[in-house]
Amino acid sequence: MPRSNRPRSSRYEPEAEPLDLERALMGRLRTEVKRDGLWNVQPQAASSAVKVYLCPGCGLEITPGTAHLVAWRADGIMGEADDLAGRRHWHSHCWKIRT
C-alpha cells in the first residue's frame, strides 16, 4: 500500500509563541558591559533611521537609511528617565571598537 503524505491529526504540534508587537517594533534590546559600566544597546534598522544623527565615536553623521545602534546607560545613578534622555546613536563599528 502506498504511503500517505497527508498530515495526521494525532501528531503533537506545540503551540506557536504569541507575537510580541512591542518587541518586534522596538528591535532587539540587549545589555552590554563596557569598561565604563553597563549599557542598553538597541539596533536601529535602516528603514527606521529617518533623521541625521551625529555619532559620538567618530564625530561623523549617521545619514538617513543607515542601520546603526542606539545606546544609553543601564546603571546610571540619576535614574532610568535620565539615562534614557542621554541615549546616543552610534555607528555599529564605532560602538564595537569603543572600550
N, C-alpha and C positions, 0 to 999 in steps of 0.2 A: 504494500500500500504506500502511495507517495506521501511525503511529509507535508504538513500544512504550515504555511508561513503566517497564518493569522495569529495575532496576539491572543493569549488565553487570559481570561478574566481572573483565573485563580492565582496568577503570579502576583507577588507582593511588589508594589511600587511605592517608594517613600513619597510623602507629600513634599512638594517644592516649597522652599522657604519663601515667605511673602516678601515682596519688594519693598525696600525702604526708600521712599521717594526723596526724602530729605538727604539721605546719604548719596543717592545717585546724582542729585543736583549739586551737592557740595563737593564731591570728589573724595579722595581717599586721605582723610586727615590722619596723620601719624605724629608720633613724638620722637624727637631725636635728641641725643646728648651731644653737645659740643663742649669745648673747653670752658666756655663762659656760662654754662648752665643747660637747662632743659628747654627745648623749643618745640612748638607746634608747627608742623610743616604740612601745607596742603598744595598739591599740584593744581595748576590752572591750565585748562585745555586751551588750545589755540583759538577755538571757536568762542570761548568765554572771555578772551582778552580783547577788550574793545577800546581801551584807553592807552595812553602812553604813560609808562612808569619809568622811574629812574632807579636803576639797580645800585644798591649801596655797596656792592662788592667791587664793581669796576667803574661806576660812575657813568656808564653809558645808558642810553634809552632802551627800554623794552617796548618795541613797537606793537601796535595792534595786530592780532593774528599770530603772535608768537607765544608758544607754550612756555610757561615759567612756573616758579614756586612762590607761594606766599608764606612768610614765616613770622611768628611772634612768640614772645616769651611764654613759657608754660609754668615758670616758677618765680614770677616777679613778686616783689614784696608789696606793691601798691594795689594789687587786686586784679581780677580777671578782666574787668572792663578797661582798666588802664593798659594792660598787656595787649588786648585786642585793638585798642586805639593806636598802639605803637607798631602794628604789623607793617611789614615791608615786602615789596615784590622783588624777587631775585631771579637772575638768570640761573637755570639749573646748574650749569657748570660753575658759576661763581659760588653757589651755595655748597657744592661738593668740595671745593678747594678751601673753603672757609675753615679756619681752625678754631 
